[in-house]
Each structure stands twice: as structure tokens, then as C-alpha cells.
Amino acid sequence: MSSYQKRSKNELAARVAQDIFDGAYVNLGIGQPTLVGNYIPADREVVLQSENGILGMGPAPAQGQEDYDLINAGKQPVTLLAGGSFFHHADSFAMMRGGHLDICVLGAFQVSATGDLANWSTGEPGAIPAVGGAMDLAVGAKATWVMMDLLTKTGECKVVSACSYPLTGLGCVKRIYTDLCTLECTPSGLRLVDTVDGLSHAELERIVGLPIAAPAAAVAA
């Protein structure tokens, strides 16, 4: 019997932050990805961008210190680091579309094994009517990472062979960070980066229902 503990949302945010390199320009999407900004290592300079026109965000403000004139794209109050700036929405989208972001971290409803992304609509009545800036980020950033729970509330895996929901972008996702594992998307399918303690490779493949190649280091060895 496998015995493993899922990563909490904060543990998952810390896991994503661990892989963001020094000097990176990063967009954190609405929802879970915004937590990543709270876990950037203190010795690492990472410049956070928000779609609504902010560059140089810091961690979330302390309770009682919120300034609702300074919010991110999800309407959450944020802080601004020394040297940070805010600017027109059009300039922000030019930054996103022009390849000036090193990484974007987005949530998702589904990701295919080869990196197709579906993160804006499930097609249900009352769903979000348009894709918004997600498609600009997904194809404009040099690397698109997804941060999400591996399974839906009803137990279905969000990593699939082919997305059934409306697509945001094709072959754009490089990495998937979840509460159970970290996966790479490659043209030939999924590759394992890591799992939580106690979760075997074989058990993860059973949960996902797709083949997952061994980590690159293990292949090289």
C-alpha cells in the first residue's frame, strides 16, 4: 500500500518558486499561482509582472496593510518592491506578447501530455465568456508552467492524452506542478520530475492513466 501526503497549496507554491531562476521576469496567473510570490527565496531577484500593468510586485501585504489602489489582475491587493512600476494595460500586453517574460505560471482545467493547455472554460452554462489574457501569456512567455491539483473534485485526472475543454494554447506547457508530482510535457509525452514522498512511479502512472517516462537524470544514469 502506498502512503503519501499531498502537497498543500502553500507547499506547492514553494515547490514552484524553488525552480524560478535568479533574474527571471515572471507572470503569476489568477488563483493558486499568486501564492508563488510569497515563496521567492530572499537571495533571488525575481521580477513579478501582473497583466493589469504592474512590474516588480512583492509578496502579499500583511493583514491591515492592504492598499486597494494597488491590485493584481485578480483584484487582490499586492505590494510593490523598490524600483517597481505600474503602467498602461496595452504596454503590459506588449510585454506579454513580445516574448519579454521568462516564465508564466497558470492554473488549468486540463493539460495534455504534449503540453496543450485548457484553462479558461469548461463549456458549462455561466462559464467565463472569453479567454482573456491567458492565451497571450501561454504563447508569449518563454516557458509556461501550470500549477494545479492533479485530480478534479470528482477524482478525474486533469493531465490527459487530449484536452476535451476549449484550448488556450497548443504545445505551450513545459511543466506541470501538482499536489502529487511535477511533470514535464515533451513532444513524445510526459516525463517525471518528482513525486511526493511515498508515491511510486508506478502508482502515479495508475492515477494519471498515461505512461510517464523516468526522470532525465535516471535515464542518463
N, C-alpha and C positions, 0 to 999 in steps of 0.2 A: 504494500500500500504506500502511495506517495504521501508525504507530509510536507506541505509547503504553505507559506503565508503570502498573500497578495501584498504588493506594494500599496501603501496608502497614497492618496493624491499628492501629499507633500513629499513622500519618498520618491514618487515617480517624477515630480518636478525637479527634485535634487539630482535624480539619475540623468535627466535630460541636460541640466545645467553642467554636469560633470563633463559632457562631451563638447561643449561650446568653447572654441579656441580663443585665446587671447587676441584682442584686436578685432573680433568679429562684429559686423553690423547685423542685427537680428530683429526680426518682427515676431512678436508673440501674439497668436490669434486669440480671439474671444473664447472665454471659458477656461478649461483647465490650463491651457498654455500660459495664461497670465501669471500663474503661480511660479513659473520658472524664474522670473525676475527676482524673486525673494531668495534664490539659492545660488546666484552667481558667486563664485569664490572671490573673496576680498582682494586677493592678489592678481586678479584677472580683469583687464579692462574690456568690457563688452558694451557696445553702444546699442541700446534698445530703441527701436523705431515703432511708432504707432500709426496706423493707417489714416487717422484723422489729422495728422500733421505734427507729430512730436518726434524729436530725436534727442536721445540722452536721458531716458527715463531711469529712475531708480526703483527701489523696492516699494511695496505698498506703504502708504502713510500709516503712522501709528493711530490707534483709535482716538478720536477727538482732534486730530491734526489734519483731517481731510479738507481739501480745497476743491469745491465742485466747479470752479472755473478751470481746473486742470484735470481733465479726464482722458482716459484712453478710448479706443473705438468701441469698447463695450460699455461705455458710460461709467466706468469705475474710476474713483479718484486715484491719482498717481502722484509720485514725487518727481522732481526734476533735479538731476545731478548738476554740479558745477560745469558750465560750458554747454549745457543742454539748450535746446531751442524749440520753438514751435512756429509753424508756417502754413501756407495755404494748402488746402486739400489737393489741388492739382499738382503742386510740387511734390507732395507725398506720393502720389500715384506715379509721377515721372520717376521717382526714386525706385519704387517697387517694380515698375515695368522695364526699367532701364538696366537691370542687372546689377544694381548697386547694393543689394542685400546679400550677405553671405549665406544666411540661414533664415528660413521662416519655420515656425512651429505651429501647426494647425491641429484642430480636432477633426474627427471624421466619423461618418456613419459606416463607411466601408473603405477598405484599401485592397486592391488586388495584389496577387503575388508578384506581379511585374511592375507595381507602382502606380496603377491607375487610382485616382482619388475621387471619392464621392462624399462631399461633406456639407452640402447646402440644402438638400431636400430629400425627404423620404417618399415624396409624392402623396402624402396623406392630406386630407382636407384641412385647410388652415395652415399648411406649411409655409415657410418663408417663400415669398413670391419671386425672388431673384437671387442670383448667386453672389452679388455684391463684389467686394474686393478679393474674395478668396481665390478666384481664378487668376487674377493679376499676380498675387503672391505665389501661388503654386507653380506658375511657369516663369515668373520673373526672378525669383530668388535662385542663387547658385545651388542651394541644396534645400529641399523641402522635407521636413521631418513631421511625422504625425505622432501625437500624444493622445492616448485614449485607453479606455478599458478594453481588454481583449474580447470580452463577451458582452452581448446585449443583456438587458434585464431578464429576458426570457431564455438566456443561455445559448444564443446563436453566436457563432464567431464572426467578428467584424472583418477579419482577414479572409478573403475569399479568392476563388480562382478567377472570377469575373464579377465586376460590380453589377448589381441589379438596380441600384438607385441612379438618378441622373448624375452624370460625371461633371466634376470640376476641372480635371486635367488628366491627360494621358501620360503614363510612364513618368510622372513627375516626382513621386515619393521615393526618397533614398533610404530612409529609416523609419521604422515603426517602434515607438516606445509605449509599452503597455504595462498594466499592473502585474503581469506574469512573466514577461520576457521582452527582449529587444531583438528586433529582426531587421535584416537588410533586404530591400527589394532589388532584384537584379533582372536582366532580360531573360534569364533562364529560371527564375523563381526565387523562393525565399532562402535566405541564409541566416543561420543563428548567430547572434552576437552574445547574448547571455540570457539566463533564466534566473528566477528567484531560487534561493536555496531550497533543495528538496524536490524540485521539479525536474524530472529527467527529460532528456531529448525525446525519447520515445513517447512519453506521456504527453508532452507538448504537441507532438505531431498528431496524436489521437484527438486532442482538444481542438486543434486547428483544422484537422481533416485534410491536410495538404503535406506533401513532402517538404522537409526543411533541411537544407544542406548543413553540414558541420561548420563550425566557425572557421574563418580563414586560417587562423593560427594552427588549428588542429589539422586542416588539410595540408598546410605547408610542412608540418611535422611528419 
